[in-house]
């Protein structure tokens, strides 16, 4: 008899783990030990399920790299005992966390599925049940004893996305997430359909490595018409700053003002890594497509290609935390390490 996959639920906080007191209307933390009584359908899944949680669950607005490390350490402690992991997380920063964890787990060969919900698990019209049931089903999906998914993903509203390709696009609709530059890895309907041509398999036989050093000396700068020299100068001169993500216009374009170019040059000379990502919802940075981006390429800015802002921040923290040599940093950032950008 084939052994059933063993899945671990990790609850970090967020709406999915709340239940409403209908006498007061107040949301209170849900006891995951009572999960089967709330979602008896879980008994029908072809897997065994256990759960653990943060000692003090947090709102995802309070998520930070300290908690990313905590998630990774929970996976590390349990990695050999379970066949897959489902991380329950508030939706607001889920794309940031899924991106970060994808970089922090090297040579991953088991599924890590992030999910959450827009409504609490006990609400009449909740999306929590479907998201949770299907995320567990995906985490336990095997072929010939091998997991179909072997990467960090995010499941929400009938679609499975690569985690480091996602962004939250809606605060009200159940379809809260999008993956602008990569189609879903799977879609849940009457049947579960996996897009196997897109599913990542690193092909490595190496043992998974847990990377926990994330350097937070970074900043995100979004350009807008009228942004002043004084503002940008004050950002670039932040004490201890090591990396800047600049959200530029269109396909990577930025102002050609002398003061702006001078500030970029000075920051680069001071060893600050500067990454150019587009502030458009989809598309990519194409250096040289317009004169206004050609100058950035000549300066030596790093091309973020089609990476999301969330993933760019996580990748920058990761590479800085790994103390990558200056002469290798640009090459590594512009290369897909975990499927986060195009080849």
Number of C-alpha atoms within 10 A of each C-alpha: 3 5 9 14 20 17 22 24 21 21 24 24 24 24 23 28 25 22 19 17 12 10 6 7 9 10 15 13 15 18 10 18 10 9 14 12 10 12 16 9 11 20 11 8 15 15 18 17 20 14 15 14 16 14 8 9 14 16 16 18 12 10 19 13 19 11 15 19 19 14 19 20 15 16 21 15 9 14 16 9 12 16 24 28 28 29 28 25 28 27 28 23 18 28 29 27 26 29 28 29 27 27 26 23 21 19 21 25 24 21 23 30 28 31 26 31 27 22 22 24 25 21 15 8 10 16 21 25 22 17 22 26 15 22 28 30 19 26 26 27 19 15 7 6 11 13 19 21 26 21 26 27 30 29 27 27 20 17 24 26 24 29 29 32 28 28 24 17 14 14 12 9 10 16 17 17 23 21 22 17 18 18 15 23 21 21 18 17 9 6 7 14 13 18 13 12 7 14 18 16 16 16 10 11 9 11 10 15 12 18 18 21 17 23 18 18 16 21 18 15 14 14 17 12 8 6 11 12 13 8 9 16 15 10 15 21 13 12 9 9 18 22 24 22 22 22 22 22 21 19 24 29 25 24 18 13 9 9 14 15 16 11 16 21 16 13 20 18 10 13 12 19 22 24 24 30 29 27 20 17 16 16 18 23 23 21 23 16 12 14 12 17 24 16 18 24 16 10 12 15 20 21 24 29 24 25 29 30 25 21 26 26 22 28 25 27 22 22 18 22 16 14 12 13 10 12 8 9 16 19 12 14 19 17 16 13 15 23 22 25 22 14 10
